[in-house]
């Protein structure tokens, strides 16, 4: 490195300031339900060591492993396999062992303090070197001999302590800002449910007539053309899969089928304004409204309202009612909502003008929520990246 440094500072390599650099066991241990925590790369974060999501090993095996690699308070753990280049000083007296994916750095205290070593290794200048030195593509590895070559600026010990203290204070400020943003985000995420309850649990709602959906809407489901026939796909007919339902409008699809695929399956073209509900799979209960004419797969129930029901109003009702609908479904971890259950659902039937008024009101509120979420997420991203990097 050729950059000029303040007086008293110097460029050093990691191997020059550590009395020991090694890594954890190269053999997968025998895991047990309770015992000594066994940390891998996933448990080492800049924010701290994660002892919640760990594997455990027997105490006898731990005693054997620490003969070669014994993590102690004041050591610095450094990720070297998979996600490389994350450092965290050990600030606990808790016994634990580490896997080969984690390196143990024991600072030579007369040269460098653990807190400064952690911070400088997590800085861009060292992160870039770690990335450049990491070998492999699928199974990335930063080997010990290369790890020792990472170079960084080293100030005198009093200056290291001052820097570490200042950085600790600044990072606390960043964490406080992050926590505040996350709390705001959680509050905002709760707003849609509050707005829906405000409408569908109001005194006005108690007076609305209710009918079974099957009395005022037609329902149908779709189908999937046989995947073995390439001529059924890559056409010009939009075809919606249940995974594409994300509680919004649909104006394009990931796949399109041909007329031949349509004719040789249960898929059928549905008109714009059709309400879609995912009946099973990972997105069960998710909704969509067609802004284009499109077919769907068999995991989607399509609802075509008559002139007395507004699609947007029905959409917001099912957003409100979704949990109850899923609770009435059958199945275990992956519940299934049947088309018959949807047809039997009692839906509110206010006058069409009231439906339009309510739908307009809820659209405005949901748009406000999305705008608020975007603003807070931007602030949160600033806390996690821009502010942290600038610190």
N, C-alpha and C positions, 0 to 999 in steps of 0.2 A: 504494500500500500504506500502511495506517495503523498497522500494528503498531509498538509501541515497540521500539527497538533499544538495545543496550548503548552506553555512551558511546564516541564515536569511530567508530561504525558509521553507515552511511547507505544509503538505498535508491537503486539505480542501474538504468538500463536497459542491456541488452547492448550496444546501439550506442554507449553512452557510454564503454565501457571497452575497446573493441577498435579498433585502428588500421585493421583491414581485416576486412570480412565479405563473402564472395563464395561462389560454388558452383563445382562442376566443370563440365566441358564439357557443352553442351546437345546435342551431336551424338554419335551412336554411333560409336566409332572402329573402325578395322580391326583385328580381333583376330588374334594370331599365337600359335604354340605356345610360343615362348620370347621373353622381352623384358623390358620394364618392367611391373611390376604395375599393374593398373588397378582401383582399389577402388570398389565401389558400396555402397549402404546395407547389404547383407547382410554386408559385411566389417568393419563398425564395431560393436563391442560394448563394453559397459562394462568387460569383463574384458580387452580388448585388441584390437588390429587383427589381423584374420585374413588372413595372406598365403598360406595353404595352398590355399584354394578361390577363387582369383582368375583373372580373365582377364588376358592380356598384350597389350601394344601395342608397336609398333616404337619404338626410341629416338628416331628422327627425329620421330615424331608426338608423343612425350612432350615433346620440346624445344619444340615449337610450343605445346602445351597449357599448359606452365608459365610461358609469357610472361604469361598472365592469372591463372593459379591454380597456385601452387607450394607444395605442402605441405612444411613443414620442422619439425624438432624444435622443440617449444614451441608450435606451433599446436594448436588444438583442432578436431577433426572433429566434425560434428554432423549427425545424420540428419534429412532434411527432406522426403523423399518416401516414401510407403508406411508404413514404421515410423518415425514421427517422434519426436524428443526424446531421442535417445541421444547422449551426448557422450563422446569419448575423446581425451585429450591425446596428441599424437604424441611418442613416446619413442624414436624410431629415426632414424638418419641415412640409412636406405635410401631410394633414389629411387622415387617412385611418383606416379601421377596419380589424379584422382578424377572420378567421374561427377556429373551434375547433381543426383542424389539425395542428395549429401553437401555440406554447407556447410563452408567453411574459416573459422575464427575466429582472427584474429591478435591476441592480447591486448596491450594497451598496458602494458608491464612496469612502468611507474612507478605504475600504478593497481591491477593485478591479476596474480597469478601463474597460469600455466596449470593447475597442479594444483588450485587452489581453484576456478577457472572450471569445470573438468571436474566436480568434485564438486557444486558448487552447481547446475549445469545438470541433473545427474542426481537432484537432490533432488525430493521431492514438490511443493514450491512452484513449481518451474520446469516439471516434467512436466505439471502441471495446466494451466499457461498454454499450453504447447506444444500440448496436446490441444485446448484451446479455440480456439487460433489456426489450427489445421490446417483447410484447406479441402478440400471434395470428399468423396465417399463411396467410390467404387470406386478412383479414383486420388488418394489423399490427398496434399496438398502443403502444406508450411509455407513460404510465400514469404519472401524475404529481408527485405522491408520490415516484415513482421509479426514475423519472428524478432528483429529489432533492438529490438522493443518489450518483450521479456521482461524482467521486473523482479525483482531479487533483492537481499538484504542484502549489503553490502560492508564488511568490517572493515578496519582498517589492515593494511599489508603484513606486519608481524611476526605479527599475529594470524592472517592467512591462512596463513602458513607453518606456524604451530603447529597450526592446524586440519587442514591437508592432511597433515601428518606423523602426527597422531593418527588421522585417518581411515584412512590407509594401514596403520597398525599394526592397527587394528580389523578392517579388511577382510582382512588376512592371516589373522587369527584365524578369521574367517568361512570363508575359503577352506580353511584347514586342517581345520575342522570338516566342511565339505562333502566334501572329499577322503576323510576318514575314513569318513563315512557311505556314500559311493559304493563304497569298498572293502568295507565290511561288506555292502552290498547285493549286490555281485558274488559274495561268498562265500556268501550266503544263496541266491542264484539257482542256485548249483552243488549245493546240498544235495539237491534231488529226484533228480538223476541219481545221486548217491552212494547214496541210500537204495535206489534201484532196482537198482543194481549189487550192493549188499549182499545183496539177496534173490536176484536171478536169476543171479548169478555165485558163489553160495555153494557150499560142499561139499554141502549138502543138495540144491541145484538140480541138481548133476551126476548125482544118482541118479534124478531124475524121469523117468518115461516120457514120450516125445514122440510126438505124432501130427500129421498134417497137419490144418489147421483144417477143411478140407472133410469130414473123416471124423466130426467131432463137432459141427459147426455148419452150419446152413443160411445161405446168403448170397443177397442180392438187391440190386437197386438201384431207384431211383425214377424219377420223370419230372416234367416241367414242363408243366402245361396251357398251351394256346396263349394267348399274351398278347393276341391280337386279340379274344378272347371275354371280355368283362368279366363275363359270367355264370358263368365258371369260378372267379372270385376273390371275395373278401370273404364267404366262407362261414363255417362253424364247424369245419372240419377243419384242425387244426394241420399246417403244411407247412414242413419244415426245409430251409433252403438250406445248402450247404457252408460258406459264410462265417459261419454261426452256430455252427459247431463250435469250441469253445474249451477242450477238455480238461476238461469238467465235465458236470454234469447239465443236461438240457433239460426245462424245465417250462412253456415258452411259446415261441411262434414269432413272427417279425416279420410273416409273412403267413399267411392261412388261405384254404383253397380250398373250393369247394362240392362236393356229391356229383356234380354234373354234370361239374365239372372233373376229379374223380377218375376217373370212368367214361370220360372221353375223353382219358386220358393213361396213361402207364405208372406213374403214382404209385399207391401202395397203402398202406393203413393198417397200421402196424407196432405190435406190442404194447409195453407198458412193459417195461423191462429190455433192450431191443434196444441193441446196441453199434453206433455209427455211426463210419465212417472216411471222411474226405474223400479222394477218389481223384485229384483234380486241381484246378488253380486256385491262388490265393494261399494257401489254407489246407491244401494237400495234407498228408496225414498227421495232421491234427488229429482229435481224438476227441470223442465225446459219448455219453452214456447217456440213453435216453428215460425220463423219469419220467411221461410222458403217452403215450397212443396217438397216433401222428402219421405222416404221410406224409413223403417226402423227395424232393428233386430227383435227377436222374440222375448228379450228381457225387458222390453218397454211396453207399458200400457199407454195407448193413445186415447185421449178424451176429446170428443168433438161436441161442444156445448150447443144447445138449441138457442133460439133468439132471446130466451129469457135469462140466459146466464152469460156473463161477460168472462172471457178467458182470463184476463188479468186478475179479476176478482177471485176466480177459482184458484188461480196460481197462488195468491197470497193466503187464501184459506188453507190450502194444503201445506204451505210453509208453516202456518200456525199449528196445523193438525198432525204434522208428520210424525212426531214421537208417538202419539196415540195410535196412529195407523200402523206403525212398525210394531208397537207393543201388542197389537191384535193379530199380527202375522204369525206364521208358523215357521219352525226351523230354530236352530240353536245359534251358533256363532255367526252364521250367515242367514238372517231371517228372509223369508220369501213373502212378498205381498201379492196375493192373488188378484186377478182381474175381478173375480166375484166379490172379494172384500171391498175393493174400490167402488164397485157398483152399489154395494149395500150402505156405503158411507152416507150419513145424514149431512147434507150441506145446507148452509143458510141461504135464504132466497129473498133478500131485500129487493126493493124496486130497482129496475135497471139503472135509473139515474143515480140512485144511492150507491149501487155497485161501482158505477163509473167514478163518482166522487171519492169513494173509499180507495179505489185502485190508484187514482191520481195522487191522493194524499200519501199513500204508502210508497209509491214510486219516488216521490220527492224525498221522503224520509230515508229510504234506502240509498238514494243517490247521495244524500248528505252524509250518511254513515260511511259510504265508500270513500268519499272525499276526505273525511276525518281520519279514516284508517290509513289512507295513503300518506297524509301529512304526518301522522305519528310514526308510521313505519319509516318514513324518510328521516325523521329525527332519531329513531332508534338505530338506523343504519349509520347515521353520523356518529352516534355514540360508539358503536362497535367498530367502525372503520376509521373515519376521518379523524375524530377526536383522539382515538387510541393511537393511531399512527403518528399524529402530530405530537402527542406526548412522548 
